Amino acid sequence: MKEYIFKLLEDQGGFSPEDIAANVIAAAAIGFFIFISYYISHRGTIYSKKFNVSLVVLTVLTATVMTVIGNNIALSLGMVGALSIVRFRTVVKDTRDTVYIFWTIVAGICCGVGDYRVAIIGSIAVFIILLIFGGIKSDRRMLLIIRGDRSAESAVQSLVYRFFERKAVMRVKNTTEKSIEFIYEISDKVLRKAEKDNSGICDALYALGNIEYANLVMQNDEISS
């Protein structure tokens, strides 16, 4: 009976216990490498330790699944069908997180089929690319929200046009019979340059008169937790 069980286990997927252990250990090692890369490139408020640990686990899980599938076409189709019903609701905080998810899946697939060379060389290449470009951040966008009396409409538009040297983009213009509201989009760089050469935009707007409020709201592609 014992011999039958051992034979049955050895016949599964065409991998010996040593091969399976090697695949899992290699996936864990590369997953730890990904862990370090994510930590370096996401230092700051957007870093999520839980997500980073999940990347390591995902690498090992993918390698395990690929080891189970092996060269069995029928099993691979069944696995695709089973996984297709899964729905992920986790919000991706940064576009780079998607890259890391694909990285873990690809590395896990390579380890699962025993192609460690591709996994290692590919991971090193991705790590270098992310190390070089990971520190590049998009220019923060600011929203300038202005609400006031409708009689100040022309004065507000003229002031914003001159203050930001035509680099402020009007996104919204809401009007009622007595009031008006503008929403302009400007880059943080343009705002800092304009306020360096002039007084603050809010002070300049209030100086016009008939302004209810003027708010500056920062937009950012990276959603912090």
mmCIF file of the C-alpha atoms, coordinates in Angstrom:
data_MODEL
# 
_entry.id   MODEL 
# 
loop_
_atom_site.group_PDB 
_atom_site.id 
_atom_site.type_symbol 
_atom_site.label_atom_id 
_atom_site.label_alt_id 
_atom_site.label_comp_id 
_atom_site.label_asym_id 
_atom_site.label_entity_id 
_atom_site.label_seq_id 
_atom_site.pdbx_PDB_ins_code 
_atom_site.Cartn_x 
_atom_site.Cartn_y 
_atom_site.Cartn_z 
_atom_site.occupancy 
_atom_site.B_iso_or_equiv 
_atom_site.pdbx_formal_charge 
_atom_site.auth_seq_id 
_atom_site.auth_comp_id 
_atom_site.auth_asym_id 
_atom_site.auth_atom_id 
_atom_site.pdbx_PDB_model_num 
ATOM 1   C CA . MET A 1 1   ? 0.000   0.000  0.000   1.00 0.00 ? 1   MET A CA 1 
ATOM 2   C CA . LYS A 1 2   ? 2.816   2.381  0.922   1.00 0.00 ? 2   LYS A CA 1 
ATOM 3   C CA . GLU A 1 3   ? 4.608   1.653  -2.311  1.00 0.00 ? 3   GLU A CA 1 
ATOM 4   C CA . TYR A 1 4   ? 1.437   2.364  -4.263  1.00 0.00 ? 4   TYR A CA 1 
ATOM 5   C CA . ILE A 1 5   ? 0.959   5.737  -2.503  1.00 0.00 ? 5   ILE A CA 1 
ATOM 6   C CA . PHE A 1 6   ? 4.583   6.756  -3.104  1.00 0.00 ? 6   PHE A CA 1 
ATOM 7   C CA . LYS A 1 7   ? 4.331   5.736  -6.750  1.00 0.00 ? 7   LYS A CA 1 
ATOM 8   C CA . LEU A 1 8   ? 1.106   7.688  -7.101  1.00 0.00 ? 8   LEU A CA 1 
ATOM 9   C CA . LEU A 1 9   ? 2.762   10.793 -5.643  1.00 0.00 ? 9   LEU A CA 1 
ATOM 10  C CA . GLU A 1 10  ? 5.803   10.462 -7.870  1.00 0.00 ? 10  GLU A CA 1 
ATOM 11  C CA . ASP A 1 11  ? 3.659   10.150 -10.995 1.00 0.00 ? 11  ASP A CA 1 
ATOM 12  C CA . GLN A 1 12  ? 1.828   13.436 -10.314 1.00 0.00 ? 12  GLN A CA 1 
ATOM 13  C CA . GLY A 1 13  ? 2.997   16.173 -12.732 1.00 0.00 ? 13  GLY A CA 1 
ATOM 14  C CA . GLY A 1 14  ? 6.229   14.399 -13.643 1.00 0.00 ? 14  GLY A CA 1 
ATOM 15  C CA . PHE A 1 15  ? 8.208   16.183 -10.881 1.00 0.00 ? 15  PHE A CA 1 
ATOM 16  C CA . SER A 1 16  ? 10.120  14.442 -8.126  1.00 0.00 ? 16  SER A CA 1 
ATOM 17  C CA . PRO A 1 17  ? 9.887   15.776 -4.538  1.00 0.00 ? 17  PRO A CA 1 
ATOM 18  C CA . GLU A 1 18  ? 13.363  17.277 -5.006  1.00 0.00 ? 18  GLU A CA 1 
ATOM 19  C CA . ASP A 1 19  ? 12.217  19.142 -8.139  1.00 0.00 ? 19  ASP A CA 1 
ATOM 20  C CA . ILE A 1 20  ? 9.138   20.454 -6.360  1.00 0.00 ? 20  ILE A CA 1 
ATOM 21  C CA . ALA A 1 21  ? 11.210  21.654 -3.417  1.00 0.00 ? 21  ALA A CA 1 
ATOM 22  C CA . ALA A 1 22  ? 13.690  23.317 -5.789  1.00 0.00 ? 22  ALA A CA 1 
ATOM 23  C CA . ASN A 1 23  ? 10.869  25.131 -7.635  1.00 0.00 ? 23  ASN A CA 1 
ATOM 24  C CA . VAL A 1 24  ? 9.311   26.407 -4.416  1.00 0.00 ? 24  VAL A CA 1 
ATOM 25  C CA . ILE A 1 25  ? 12.641  27.481 -2.888  1.00 0.00 ? 25  ILE A CA 1 
ATOM 26  C CA . ALA A 1 26  ? 13.674  29.281 -6.098  1.00 0.00 ? 26  ALA A CA 1 
ATOM 27  C CA . ALA A 1 27  ? 10.298  31.059 -6.228  1.00 0.00 ? 27  ALA A CA 1 
ATOM 28  C CA . ALA A 1 28  ? 10.642  32.095 -2.570  1.00 0.00 ? 28  ALA A CA 1 
ATOM 29  C CA . ALA A 1 29  ? 14.154  33.450 -3.206  1.00 0.00 ? 29  ALA A CA 1 
ATOM 30  C CA . ILE A 1 30  ? 13.040  35.489 -6.227  1.00 0.00 ? 30  ILE A CA 1 
ATOM 31  C CA . GLY A 1 31  ? 9.950   36.588 -4.281  1.00 0.00 ? 31  GLY A CA 1 
ATOM 32  C CA . PHE A 1 32  ? 12.235  37.950 -1.570  1.00 0.00 ? 32  PHE A CA 1 
ATOM 33  C CA . PHE A 1 33  ? 14.210  39.729 -4.291  1.00 0.00 ? 33  PHE A CA 1 
ATOM 34  C CA . ILE A 1 34  ? 10.952  41.314 -5.479  1.00 0.00 ? 34  ILE A CA 1 
ATOM 35  C CA . PHE A 1 35  ? 10.176  42.211 -1.850  1.00 0.00 ? 35  PHE A CA 1 
ATOM 36  C CA . ILE A 1 36  ? 13.425  44.200 -1.612  1.00 0.00 ? 36  ILE A CA 1 
ATOM 37  C CA . SER A 1 37  ? 12.803  45.904 -4.961  1.00 0.00 ? 37  SER A CA 1 
ATOM 38  C CA . TYR A 1 38  ? 9.279   46.966 -3.940  1.00 0.00 ? 38  TYR A CA 1 
ATOM 39  C CA . TYR A 1 39  ? 10.555  48.292 -0.606  1.00 0.00 ? 39  TYR A CA 1 
ATOM 40  C CA . ILE A 1 40  ? 13.235  50.400 -2.314  1.00 0.00 ? 40  ILE A CA 1 
ATOM 41  C CA . SER A 1 41  ? 10.988  51.852 -5.033  1.00 0.00 ? 41  SER A CA 1 
ATOM 42  C CA . HIS A 1 42  ? 7.963   52.509 -2.781  1.00 0.00 ? 42  HIS A CA 1 
ATOM 43  C CA . ARG A 1 43  ? 9.600   54.137 0.214   1.00 0.00 ? 43  ARG A CA 1 
ATOM 44  C CA . GLY A 1 44  ? 7.291   56.791 1.619   1.00 0.00 ? 44  GLY A CA 1 
ATOM 45  C CA . THR A 1 45  ? 3.613   57.098 2.436   1.00 0.00 ? 45  THR A CA 1 
ATOM 46  C CA . ILE A 1 46  ? 2.446   54.739 -0.332  1.00 0.00 ? 46  ILE A CA 1 
ATOM 47  C CA . TYR A 1 47  ? 4.484   51.770 0.921   1.00 0.00 ? 47  TYR A CA 1 
ATOM 48  C CA . SER A 1 48  ? 2.315   48.842 2.043   1.00 0.00 ? 48  SER A CA 1 
ATOM 49  C CA . LYS A 1 49  ? 4.069   46.081 3.961   1.00 0.00 ? 49  LYS A CA 1 
ATOM 50  C CA . LYS A 1 50  ? 1.065   43.746 3.610   1.00 0.00 ? 50  LYS A CA 1 
ATOM 51  C CA . PHE A 1 51  ? 1.030   44.137 -0.159  1.00 0.00 ? 51  PHE A CA 1 
ATOM 52  C CA . ASN A 1 52  ? 4.778   43.575 -0.298  1.00 0.00 ? 52  ASN A CA 1 
ATOM 53  C CA . VAL A 1 53  ? 4.506   40.321 1.666   1.00 0.00 ? 53  VAL A CA 1 
ATOM 54  C CA . SER A 1 54  ? 1.656   39.274 -0.627  1.00 0.00 ? 54  SER A CA 1 
ATOM 55  C CA . LEU A 1 55  ? 4.008   39.589 -3.602  1.00 0.00 ? 55  LEU A CA 1 
ATOM 56  C CA . VAL A 1 56  ? 6.330   36.969 -2.113  1.00 0.00 ? 56  VAL A CA 1 
ATOM 57  C CA . VAL A 1 57  ? 3.425   34.625 -1.400  1.00 0.00 ? 57  VAL A CA 1 
ATOM 58  C CA . LEU A 1 58  ? 2.001   35.157 -4.897  1.00 0.00 ? 58  LEU A CA 1 
ATOM 59  C CA . THR A 1 59  ? 5.334   34.175 -6.462  1.00 0.00 ? 59  THR A CA 1 
ATOM 60  C CA . VAL A 1 60  ? 5.410   30.915 -4.500  1.00 0.00 ? 60  VAL A CA 1 
ATOM 61  C CA . LEU A 1 61  ? 1.743   30.185 -5.224  1.00 0.00 ? 61  LEU A CA 1 
ATOM 62  C CA . THR A 1 62  ? 2.214   30.727 -8.958  1.00 0.00 ? 62  THR A CA 1 
ATOM 63  C CA . ALA A 1 63  ? 5.221   28.418 -8.983  1.00 0.00 ? 63  ALA A CA 1 
ATOM 64  C CA . THR A 1 64  ? 3.205   25.805 -7.084  1.00 0.00 ? 64  THR A CA 1 
ATOM 65  C CA . VAL A 1 65  ? 0.334   26.014 -9.564  1.00 0.00 ? 65  VAL A CA 1 
ATOM 66  C CA . MET A 1 66  ? 2.714   25.672 -12.518 1.00 0.00 ? 66  MET A CA 1 
ATOM 67  C CA . THR A 1 67  ? 4.352   22.665 -10.870 1.00 0.00 ? 67  THR A CA 1 
ATOM 68  C CA . VAL A 1 68  ? 0.922   21.042 -10.499 1.00 0.00 ? 68  VAL A CA 1 
ATOM 69  C CA . ILE A 1 69  ? -0.012  21.731 -14.114 1.00 0.00 ? 69  ILE A CA 1 
ATOM 70  C CA . GLY A 1 70  ? 3.303   20.535 -15.566 1.00 0.00 ? 70  GLY A CA 1 
ATOM 71  C CA . ASN A 1 71  ? 2.751   19.354 -19.145 1.00 0.00 ? 71  ASN A CA 1 
ATOM 72  C CA . ASN A 1 72  ? -0.843  18.309 -18.553 1.00 0.00 ? 72  ASN A CA 1 
ATOM 73  C CA . ILE A 1 73  ? -2.923  20.277 -21.091 1.00 0.00 ? 73  ILE A CA 1 
ATOM 74  C CA . ALA A 1 74  ? -6.269  19.115 -19.700 1.00 0.00 ? 74  ALA A CA 1 
ATOM 75  C CA . LEU A 1 75  ? -5.284  20.173 -16.180 1.00 0.00 ? 75  LEU A CA 1 
ATOM 76  C CA . SER A 1 76  ? -4.038  23.547 -17.407 1.00 0.00 ? 76  SER A CA 1 
ATOM 77  C CA . LEU A 1 77  ? -7.363  24.258 -19.126 1.00 0.00 ? 77  LEU A CA 1 
ATOM 78  C CA . GLY A 1 78  ? -9.232  23.243 -16.010 1.00 0.00 ? 78  GLY A CA 1 
ATOM 79  C CA . MET A 1 79  ? -7.051  25.505 -13.886 1.00 0.00 ? 79  MET A CA 1 
ATOM 80  C CA . VAL A 1 80  ? -7.699  28.454 -16.210 1.00 0.00 ? 80  VAL A CA 1 
ATOM 81  C CA . GLY A 1 81  ? -11.418 27.832 -15.966 1.00 0.00 ? 81  GLY A CA 1 
ATOM 82  C CA . ALA A 1 82  ? -11.292 27.623 -12.191 1.00 0.00 ? 82  ALA A CA 1 
ATOM 83  C CA . LEU A 1 83  ? -9.234  30.807 -11.806 1.00 0.00 ? 83  LEU A CA 1 
ATOM 84  C CA . SER A 1 84  ? -11.379 32.759 -14.271 1.00 0.00 ? 84  SER A CA 1 
ATOM 85  C CA . ILE A 1 85  ? -14.215 32.954 -11.733 1.00 0.00 ? 85  ILE A CA 1 
ATOM 86  C CA . VAL A 1 86  ? -12.015 34.821 -9.244  1.00 0.00 ? 86  VAL A CA 1 
ATOM 87  C CA . ARG A 1 87  ? -12.722 38.539 -8.952  1.00 0.00 ? 87  ARG A CA 1 
ATOM 88  C CA . PHE A 1 88  ? -10.180 40.879 -7.387  1.00 0.00 ? 88  PHE A CA 1 
ATOM 89  C CA . ARG A 1 89  ? -11.484 44.007 -5.637  1.00 0.00 ? 89  ARG A CA 1 
ATOM 90  C CA . THR A 1 90  ? -8.205  45.317 -4.219  1.00 0.00 ? 90  THR A CA 1 
ATOM 91  C CA . VAL A 1 91  ? -7.545  48.927 -5.205  1.00 0.00 ? 91  VAL A CA 1 
ATOM 92  C CA . VAL A 1 92  ? -4.187  49.404 -6.917  1.00 0.00 ? 92  VAL A CA 1 
ATOM 93  C CA . LYS A 1 93  ? -2.650  52.439 -5.233  1.00 0.00 ? 93  LYS A CA 1 
ATOM 94  C CA . ASP A 1 94  ? 0.113   52.957 -7.747  1.00 0.00 ? 94  ASP A CA 1 
ATOM 95  C CA . THR A 1 95  ? 0.454   51.961 -11.393 1.00 0.00 ? 95  THR A CA 1 
ATOM 96  C CA . ARG A 1 96  ? 3.785   50.361 -10.493 1.00 0.00 ? 96  ARG A CA 1 
ATOM 97  C CA . ASP A 1 97  ? 1.923   47.867 -8.294  1.00 0.00 ? 97  ASP A CA 1 
ATOM 98  C CA . THR A 1 98  ? 0.493   46.289 -11.444 1.00 0.00 ? 98  THR A CA 1 
ATOM 99  C CA . VAL A 1 99  ? 4.038   45.809 -12.741 1.00 0.00 ? 99  VAL A CA 1 
ATOM 100 C CA . TYR A 1 100 ? 5.017   44.042 -9.530  1.00 0.00 ? 100 TYR A CA 1 
ATOM 101 C CA . ILE A 1 101 ? 1.989   41.750 -9.691  1.00 0.00 ? 101 ILE A CA 1 
ATOM 102 C CA . PHE A 1 102 ? 2.893   40.684 -13.240 1.00 0.00 ? 102 PHE A CA 1 
ATOM 103 C CA . TRP A 1 103 ? 6.518   40.308 -12.185 1.00 0.00 ? 103 TRP A CA 1 
ATOM 104 C CA . THR A 1 104 ? 5.599   37.875 -9.418  1.00 0.00 ? 104 THR A CA 1 
ATOM 105 C CA . ILE A 1 105 ? 3.358   35.863 -11.760 1.00 0.00 ? 105 ILE A CA 1 
ATOM 106 C CA . VAL A 1 106 ? 5.998   35.625 -14.500 1.00 0.00 ? 106 VAL A CA 1 
ATOM 107 C CA . ALA A 1 107 ? 8.738   34.710 -12.006 1.00 0.00 ? 107 ALA A CA 1 
ATOM 108 C CA . GLY A 1 108 ? 6.467   32.089 -10.453 1.00 0.00 ? 108 GLY A CA 1 
ATOM 109 C CA . ILE A 1 109 ? 5.699   30.572 -13.863 1.00 0.00 ? 109 ILE A CA 1 
ATOM 110 C CA . CYS A 1 110 ? 9.408   30.373 -14.725 1.00 0.00 ? 110 CYS A CA 1 
ATOM 111 C CA . CYS A 1 111 ? 10.237  28.711 -11.405 1.00 0.00 ? 111 CYS A CA 1 
ATOM 112 C CA . GLY A 1 112 ? 7.234   26.396 -11.692 1.00 0.00 ? 112 GLY A CA 1 
ATOM 113 C CA . VAL A 1 113 ? 8.491   24.971 -14.982 1.00 0.00 ? 113 VAL A CA 1 
ATOM 114 C CA . GLY A 1 114 ? 12.056  24.794 -13.689 1.00 0.00 ? 114 GLY A CA 1 
ATOM 115 C CA . ASP A 1 115 ? 13.508  27.535 -15.889 1.00 0.00 ? 115 ASP A CA 1 
ATOM 116 C CA . TYR A 1 116 ? 15.438  29.326 -13.162 1.00 0.00 ? 116 TYR A CA 1 
ATOM 117 C CA . ARG A 1 117 ? 17.823  31.058 -15.569 1.00 0.00 ? 117 ARG A CA 1 
ATOM 118 C CA . VAL A 1 118 ? 15.045  33.032 -17.232 1.00 0.00 ? 118 VAL A CA 1 
ATOM 119 C CA . ALA A 1 119 ? 13.526  33.891 -13.852 1.00 0.00 ? 119 ALA A CA 1 
ATOM 120 C CA . ILE A 1 120 ? 16.825  35.162 -12.434 1.00 0.00 ? 120 ILE A CA 1 
ATOM 121 C CA . ILE A 1 121 ? 18.013  37.102 -15.495 1.00 0.00 ? 121 ILE A CA 1 
ATOM 122 C CA . GLY A 1 122 ? 14.567  38.592 -16.114 1.00 0.00 ? 122 GLY A CA 1 
ATOM 123 C CA . SER A 1 123 ? 14.174  39.584 -12.462 1.00 0.00 ? 123 SER A CA 1 
ATOM 124 C CA . ILE A 1 124 ? 17.581  41.266 -12.401 1.00 0.00 ? 124 ILE A CA 1 
ATOM 125 C CA . ALA A 1 125 ? 16.716  43.220 -15.560 1.00 0.00 ? 125 ALA A CA 1 
ATOM 126 C CA . VAL A 1 126 ? 13.363  44.355 -14.135 1.00 0.00 ? 126 VAL A CA 1 
ATOM 127 C CA . PHE A 1 127 ? 15.017  45.271 -10.816 1.00 0.00 ? 127 PHE A CA 1 
ATOM 128 C CA . ILE A 1 128 ? 17.586  47.489 -12.564 1.00 0.00 ? 128 ILE A CA 1 
ATOM 129 C CA . ILE A 1 129 ? 14.911  49.214 -14.655 1.00 0.00 ? 129 ILE A CA 1 
ATOM 130 C CA . LEU A 1 130 ? 12.747  49.896 -11.601 1.00 0.00 ? 130 LEU A CA 1 
ATOM 131 C CA . LEU A 1 131 ? 15.769  51.037 -9.621  1.00 0.00 ? 131 LEU A CA 1 
ATOM 132 C CA . ILE A 1 132 ? 16.624  53.596 -12.315 1.00 0.00 ? 132 ILE A CA 1 
ATOM 133 C CA . PHE A 1 133 ? 13.120  54.842 -13.038 1.00 0.00 ? 133 PHE A CA 1 
ATOM 134 C CA . GLY A 1 134 ? 11.330  53.967 -9.793  1.00 0.00 ? 134 GLY A CA 1 
ATOM 135 C CA . GLY A 1 135 ? 12.229  57.272 -8.167  1.00 0.00 ? 135 GLY A CA 1 
ATOM 136 C CA . ILE A 1 136 ? 10.639  59.305 -10.972 1.00 0.00 ? 136 ILE A CA 1 
ATOM 137 C CA . LYS A 1 137 ? 7.389   60.819 -9.790  1.00 0.00 ? 137 LYS A CA 1 
ATOM 138 C CA . SER A 1 138 ? 4.765   62.533 -11.881 1.00 0.00 ? 138 SER A CA 1 
ATOM 139 C CA . ASP A 1 139 ? 4.353   66.269 -11.408 1.00 0.00 ? 139 ASP A CA 1 
ATOM 140 C CA . ARG A 1 140 ? 1.626   66.879 -8.859  1.00 0.00 ? 140 ARG A CA 1 
ATOM 141 C CA . ARG A 1 141 ? -1.485  68.577 -10.177 1.00 0.00 ? 141 ARG A CA 1 
ATOM 142 C CA . MET A 1 142 ? -3.339  71.265 -8.294  1.00 0.00 ? 142 MET A CA 1 
ATOM 143 C CA . LEU A 1 143 ? -6.987  72.208 -8.577  1.00 0.00 ? 143 LEU A CA 1 
ATOM 144 C CA . LEU A 1 144 ? -7.805  75.876 -8.073  1.00 0.00 ? 144 LEU A CA 1 
ATOM 145 C CA . ILE A 1 145 ? -11.464 76.180 -7.044  1.00 0.00 ? 145 ILE A CA 1 
ATOM 146 C CA . ILE A 1 146 ? -12.950 79.669 -7.124  1.00 0.00 ? 146 ILE A CA 1 
ATOM 147 C CA . ARG A 1 147 ? -16.483 80.690 -6.204  1.00 0.00 ? 147 ARG A CA 1 
ATOM 148 C CA . GLY A 1 148 ? -17.820 84.214 -6.195  1.00 0.00 ? 148 GLY A CA 1 
ATOM 149 C CA . ASP A 1 149 ? -20.369 86.672 -7.468  1.00 0.00 ? 149 ASP A CA 1 
ATOM 150 C CA . ARG A 1 150 ? -21.193 86.345 -11.158 1.00 0.00 ? 150 ARG A CA 1 
ATOM 151 C CA . SER A 1 151 ? -20.228 89.957 -11.713 1.00 0.00 ? 151 SER A CA 1 
ATOM 152 C CA . ALA A 1 152 ? -16.584 88.934 -11.065 1.00 0.00 ? 152 ALA A CA 1 
ATOM 153 C CA . GLU A 1 153 ? -16.558 86.359 -13.895 1.00 0.00 ? 153 GLU A CA 1 
ATOM 154 C CA . SER A 1 154 ? -14.491 88.350 -16.391 1.00 0.00 ? 154 SER A CA 1 
ATOM 155 C CA . ALA A 1 155 ? -12.093 89.652 -13.735 1.00 0.00 ? 155 ALA A CA 1 
ATOM 156 C CA . VAL A 1 156 ? -11.406 86.143 -12.394 1.00 0.00 ? 156 VAL A CA 1 
ATOM 157 C CA . GLN A 1 157 ? -10.747 84.684 -15.837 1.00 0.00 ? 157 GLN A CA 1 
ATOM 158 C CA . SER A 1 158 ? -8.452  87.556 -16.750 1.00 0.00 ? 158 SER A CA 1 
ATOM 159 C CA . LEU A 1 159 ? -6.514  87.304 -13.467 1.00 0.00 ? 159 LEU A CA 1 
ATOM 160 C CA . VAL A 1 160 ? -5.979  83.525 -13.724 1.00 0.00 ? 160 VAL A CA 1 
ATOM 161 C CA . TYR A 1 161 ? -4.973  83.886 -17.374 1.00 0.00 ? 161 TYR A CA 1 
ATOM 162 C CA . ARG A 1 162 ? -2.307  86.476 -16.556 1.00 0.00 ? 162 ARG A CA 1 
ATOM 163 C CA . PHE A 1 163 ? -1.167  84.984 -13.238 1.00 0.00 ? 163 PHE A CA 1 
ATOM 164 C CA . PHE A 1 164 ? -0.345  81.565 -14.672 1.00 0.00 ? 164 PHE A CA 1 
ATOM 165 C CA . GLU A 1 165 ? 0.725   82.830 -18.083 1.00 0.00 ? 165 GLU A CA 1 
ATOM 166 C CA . ARG A 1 166 ? -1.981  80.826 -19.923 1.00 0.00 ? 166 ARG A CA 1 
ATOM 167 C CA . LYS A 1 167 ? -0.835  77.549 -18.340 1.00 0.00 ? 167 LYS A CA 1 
ATOM 168 C CA . ALA A 1 168 ? -3.935  77.035 -16.170 1.00 0.00 ? 168 ALA A CA 1 
ATOM 169 C CA . VAL A 1 169 ? -6.543  74.771 -17.786 1.00 0.00 ? 169 VAL A CA 1 
ATOM 170 C CA . MET A 1 170 ? -10.192 75.430 -17.031 1.00 0.00 ? 170 MET A CA 1 
ATOM 171 C CA . ARG A 1 171 ? -11.885 72.110 -16.225 1.00 0.00 ? 171 ARG A CA 1 
ATOM 172 C CA . VAL A 1 172 ? -15.245 73.220 -14.839 1.00 0.00 ? 172 VAL A CA 1 
ATOM 173 C CA . LYS A 1 173 ? -17.343 76.368 -15.010 1.00 0.00 ? 173 LYS A CA 1 
ATOM 174 C CA . ASN A 1 174 ? -20.584 76.302 -13.021 1.00 0.00 ? 174 ASN A CA 1 
ATOM 175 C CA . THR A 1 175 ? -22.964 79.238 -13.023 1.00 0.00 ? 175 THR A CA 1 
ATOM 176 C CA . THR A 1 176 ? -26.193 80.232 -11.346 1.00 0.00 ? 176 THR A CA 1 
ATOM 177 C CA . GLU A 1 177 ? -28.163 83.429 -11.682 1.00 0.00 ? 177 GLU A CA 1 
ATOM 178 C CA . LYS A 1 178 ? -26.063 85.130 -8.983  1.00 0.00 ? 178 LYS A CA 1 
ATOM 179 C CA . SER A 1 179 ? -22.884 83.084 -8.525  1.00 0.00 ? 179 SER A CA 1 
ATOM 180 C CA . ILE A 1 180 ? -20.163 81.397 -10.532 1.00 0.00 ? 180 ILE A CA 1 
ATOM 181 C CA . GLU A 1 181 ? -17.634 78.670 -9.800  1.00 0.00 ? 181 GLU A CA 1 
ATOM 182 C CA . PHE A 1 182 ? -14.420 77.852 -11.670 1.00 0.00 ? 182 PHE A CA 1 
ATOM 183 C CA . ILE A 1 183 ? -12.172 74.814 -11.357 1.00 0.00 ? 183 ILE A CA 1 
ATOM 184 C CA . TYR A 1 184 ? -8.745  75.218 -12.932 1.00 0.00 ? 184 TYR A CA 1 
ATOM 185 C CA . GLU A 1 185 ? -6.058  72.538 -13.205 1.00 0.00 ? 185 GLU A CA 1 
ATOM 186 C CA . ILE A 1 186 ? -2.431  73.587 -12.893 1.00 0.00 ? 186 ILE A CA 1 
ATOM 187 C CA . SER A 1 187 ? 0.812   71.762 -12.204 1.00 0.00 ? 187 SER A CA 1 
ATOM 188 C CA . ASP A 1 188 ? 2.616   72.232 -8.906  1.00 0.00 ? 188 ASP A CA 1 
ATOM 189 C CA . LYS A 1 189 ? 5.647   73.518 -10.812 1.00 0.00 ? 189 LYS A CA 1 
ATOM 190 C CA . VAL A 1 190 ? 3.612   76.239 -12.555 1.00 0.00 ? 190 VAL A CA 1 
ATOM 191 C CA . LEU A 1 191 ? 1.983   77.262 -9.264  1.00 0.00 ? 191 LEU A CA 1 
ATOM 192 C CA . ARG A 1 192 ? 5.312   77.590 -7.444  1.00 0.00 ? 192 ARG A CA 1 
ATOM 193 C CA . LYS A 1 193 ? 6.801   79.629 -10.287 1.00 0.00 ? 193 LYS A CA 1 
ATOM 194 C CA . ALA A 1 194 ? 3.784   81.950 -10.437 1.00 0.00 ? 194 ALA A CA 1 
ATOM 195 C CA . GLU A 1 195 ? 3.691   82.557 -6.678  1.00 0.00 ? 195 GLU A CA 1 
ATOM 196 C CA . LYS A 1 196 ? 7.454   83.146 -6.642  1.00 0.00 ? 196 LYS A CA 1 
ATOM 197 C CA . ASP A 1 197 ? 7.084   86.002 -9.115  1.00 0.00 ? 197 ASP A CA 1 
ATOM 198 C CA . ASN A 1 198 ? 3.819   87.369 -7.614  1.00 0.00 ? 198 ASN A CA 1 
ATOM 199 C CA . SER A 1 199 ? 1.809   87.313 -4.417  1.00 0.00 ? 199 SER A CA 1 
ATOM 200 C CA . GLY A 1 200 ? -0.331  84.268 -3.615  1.00 0.00 ? 200 GLY A CA 1 
ATOM 201 C CA . ILE A 1 201 ? -3.101  83.478 -6.069  1.00 0.00 ? 201 ILE A CA 1 
ATOM 202 C CA . CYS A 1 202 ? -5.717  83.402 -3.303  1.00 0.00 ? 202 CYS A CA 1 
ATOM 203 C CA . ASP A 1 203 ? -4.716  86.869 -2.069  1.00 0.00 ? 203 ASP A CA 1 
ATOM 204 C CA . ALA A 1 204 ? -4.863  88.175 -5.630  1.00 0.00 ? 204 ALA A CA 1 
ATOM 205 C CA . LEU A 1 205 ? -8.350  86.739 -6.103  1.00 0.00 ? 205 LEU A CA 1 
ATOM 206 C CA . TYR A 1 206 ? -9.721  88.137 -2.840  1.00 0.00 ? 206 TYR A CA 1 
ATOM 207 C CA . ALA A 1 207 ? -8.325  91.522 -3.818  1.00 0.00 ? 207 ALA A CA 1 
ATOM 208 C CA . LEU A 1 208 ? -10.739 91.535 -6.767  1.00 0.00 ? 208 LEU A CA 1 
ATOM 209 C CA . GLY A 1 209 ? -13.718 91.583 -4.426  1.00 0.00 ? 209 GLY A CA 1 
ATOM 210 C CA . ASN A 1 210 ? -16.971 89.581 -4.606  1.00 0.00 ? 210 ASN A CA 1 
ATOM 211 C CA . ILE A 1 211 ? -15.070 86.281 -4.122  1.00 0.00 ? 211 ILE A CA 1 
ATOM 212 C CA . GLU A 1 212 ? -16.717 83.819 -1.721  1.00 0.00 ? 212 GLU A CA 1 
ATOM 213 C CA . TYR A 1 213 ? -13.780 81.403 -1.508  1.00 0.00 ? 213 TYR A CA 1 
ATOM 214 C CA . ALA A 1 214 ? -10.654 80.300 -3.342  1.00 0.00 ? 214 ALA A CA 1 
ATOM 215 C CA . ASN A 1 215 ? -9.257  76.835 -2.554  1.00 0.00 ? 215 ASN A CA 1 
ATOM 216 C CA . LEU A 1 216 ? -6.209  74.921 -3.744  1.00 0.00 ? 216 LEU A CA 1 
ATOM 217 C CA . VAL A 1 217 ? -6.552  71.114 -3.745  1.00 0.00 ? 217 VAL A CA 1 
ATOM 218 C CA . MET A 1 218 ? -3.707  68.769 -4.621  1.00 0.00 ? 218 MET A CA 1 
ATOM 219 C CA . GLN A 1 219 ? -4.285  65.867 -6.979  1.00 0.00 ? 219 GLN A CA 1 
ATOM 220 C CA . ASN A 1 220 ? -1.924  62.935 -7.204  1.00 0.00 ? 220 ASN A CA 1 
ATOM 221 C CA . ASP A 1 221 ? -1.812  59.753 -9.278  1.00 0.00 ? 221 ASP A CA 1 
ATOM 222 C CA . GLU A 1 222 ? -0.503  57.866 -6.242  1.00 0.00 ? 222 GLU A CA 1 
ATOM 223 C CA . ILE A 1 223 ? -3.228  57.130 -3.709  1.00 0.00 ? 223 ILE A CA 1 
ATOM 224 C CA . SER A 1 224 ? -1.790  56.869 -0.247  1.00 0.00 ? 224 SER A CA 1 
ATOM 225 C CA . SER A 1 225 ? -3.321  54.558 2.317   1.00 0.00 ? 225 SER A CA 1 
# 
